[in-house]
Amino acid sequence: MMTDMGTLDSVVQVDPEILGGTPVFRGTRVPVTNLLDYLAAGDTLDQFLADFPTVKRHQTVAALELARDLLTAGAHPAR
């Protein structure tokens, strides 16, 4: 489950004035989907952080933990 590293509101910001309401890392203009796109393309977290220096490592880890928790909520363990 989510640690005290962050909650959805502390990690992600949705504001119609920032990129038309696209979810971004709080305090930046970097869409959260950029992180997922990087990882899906085989890039490392370090490469993402190098390319988007306004995003902090703790924000990316918290976002990935949130995604994990949302995707596994209500999942039944394998028997």
HELIX and SHEET records of a PDB file:
HELIX    1   1 LEU A    8  VAL A   11  1                                   4    
HELIX    2   2 LEU A   19  GLY A   21  5                                   3    
HELIX    3   3 VAL A   32  ALA A   40  1                                   9    
HELIX    4   4 LEU A   45  ASP A   51  1                                   7    
HELIX    5   5 ARG A   57  THR A   72  1                                  16    
SHEET    1   A 2 VAL A  12  GLN A  13  0                                        
SHEET    2   A 2 VAL A  24  PHE A  25 -1                                        
END                                                                             
